[in-house]
Amino acid sequence: MKTIKEIQDEIVEAFAVFDDWMDKYALLIEMGNELPVLDASYKTANNLIEGCQSRVWLQADYEDGAVVYRGDSDAVIVKGIVSLLIKVLSGHAPDEILSTDLTFIDAIGLKEHLSPTRSNGLLAMLKQMKLYALAFKSR
């Protein structure tokens, strides 16, 4: 299994192919479209991320010592961001998730190309993912 750092490096490489941000947004949308459909039973108020302008649902389960995330959004760009975060963090141990530095966000220029509300949403998603990891770690 790949480390979080290796996955981040792959994402940076994928985005480095494009100079134009319209192309990068297209890649982000494509990644969102590849996200497995989130079961309707997970689209609950409990799984809704506070602080996101669009609706974002995040489900976390603890399977064989790893946190497995599933998610969805009603906005295409945001769904792409959800997809990226899940790709990087899902399937790893709580300690690894909690101790990791997500460098890919700045490396691909995502933060500077998001509106302030989307940036807040991104931070809210990350915070929730780390809270889930913390909860599973303390079990």
C-alpha positions in Angstrom: 0.0 0.0 0.0 1.2 3.5 -0.8 2.1 6.0 1.9 0.2 9.3 2.2 3.3 11.1 0.9 3.5 8.9 -2.2 -0.2 9.5 -3.0 0.3 13.3 -2.5 3.3 13.1 -4.9 1.1 11.4 -7.5 -1.5 14.1 -7.3 1.0 16.8 -7.6 2.4 15.1 -10.7 -1.1 14.7 -12.2 -1.8 18.5 -11.7 1.7 19.5 -12.9 0.8 18.4 -16.4 -1.5 21.4 -16.7 -0.5 25.1 -16.7 -4.0 26.5 -17.1 -6.3 26.5 -14.1 -9.3 25.7 -16.3 -7.6 22.4 -17.1 -6.9 21.8 -13.4 -10.5 22.4 -12.6 -11.5 20.0 -15.3 -9.2 17.4 -13.7 -10.7 18.1 -10.3 -14.2 17.7 -11.7 -13.2 14.4 -13.4 -11.8 13.1 -10.1 -15.1 14.0 -8.4 -17.0 12.1 -11.0 -14.9 9.0 -10.3 -15.8 9.1 -6.6 -18.0 6.1 -5.8 -21.6 6.9 -5.2 -22.3 7.6 -1.5 -25.1 5.4 -0.3 -28.2 7.5 0.5 -28.3 6.2 4.0 -25.0 8.1 4.7 -26.5 11.4 3.5 -27.6 12.4 7.0 -27.4 15.6 9.0 -24.7 13.8 11.2 -22.5 13.4 8.1 -23.0 16.9 6.8 -19.9 19.1 7.2 -20.5 22.3 8.9 -18.7 25.3 7.4 -19.2 24.3 3.7 -21.1 26.5 1.4 -22.3 23.5 -0.6 -23.5 20.3 1.0 -20.7 17.8 1.8 -21.3 14.5 3.4 -18.5 12.5 4.9 -18.7 9.0 6.3 -15.8 7.4 8.2 -15.5 3.7 9.2 -12.8 1.8 11.0 -11.8 -1.3 9.1 -8.8 -3.5 9.9 -6.9 -0.7 11.7 -7.5 1.9 9.0 -9.9 4.7 8.6 -12.0 4.4 5.4 -13.7 7.6 4.2 -16.6 7.9 1.9 -18.0 11.2 0.7 -20.1 13.2 -1.7 -21.1 16.8 -2.5 -23.8 18.5 -4.5 -21.2 20.8 -6.1 -18.8 19.5 -8.8 -15.6 21.3 -7.8 -16.2 20.5 -4.1 -16.9 16.9 -5.0 -13.5 16.9 -6.7 -11.9 18.2 -3.5 -13.7 15.6 -1.4 -12.3 13.0 -3.9 -8.7 14.2 -3.5 -8.9 14.2 0.3 -10.4 10.7 0.4 -7.8 9.5 -2.1 -5.0 10.8 0.1 -6.3 9.9 3.6 -8.6 6.9 3.3 -7.2 3.5 4.1 -4.5 4.7 6.5 -4.1 4.2 10.2 -5.4 7.0 12.5 -1.8 7.9 13.7 -0.6 8.3 10.1 -3.6 10.6 9.2 -3.2 12.7 12.3 0.6 13.2 11.9 0.6 13.9 8.1 1.2 17.2 6.6 -1.0 17.7 3.5 1.5 19.4 1.2 -0.3 18.7 -2.0 -3.0 21.4 -1.4 -0.4 24.1 -1.7 1.8 22.2 -4.2 -1.0 22.1 -6.8 -2.0 25.7 -6.0 -5.5 24.6 -4.9 -5.7 27.0 -1.9 -4.9 30.1 -3.9 -7.5 29.2 -6.6 -10.4 28.6 -4.2 -12.9 31.2 -3.1 -12.7 32.1 0.6 -15.9 30.0 1.3 -14.5 27.0 -0.5 -11.2 27.4 1.4 -13.2 27.4 4.6 -15.0 24.3 3.4 -11.7 22.5 2.6 -10.5 23.3 6.1 -13.7 22.1 7.6 -13.5 18.8 5.7 -9.9 18.2 6.8 -10.8 19.0 10.4 -13.6 16.5 10.3 -11.4 13.8 8.7 -8.8 14.3 11.5 -11.5 14.3 14.2 -12.7 10.9 12.9 -9.1 9.6 12.9 -8.7 10.9 16.5 -12.0 9.2 17.6 -10.9 5.8 16.1 -7.4 6.2 17.6 -8.8 6.5 21.1 -10.9 3.4 20.8 
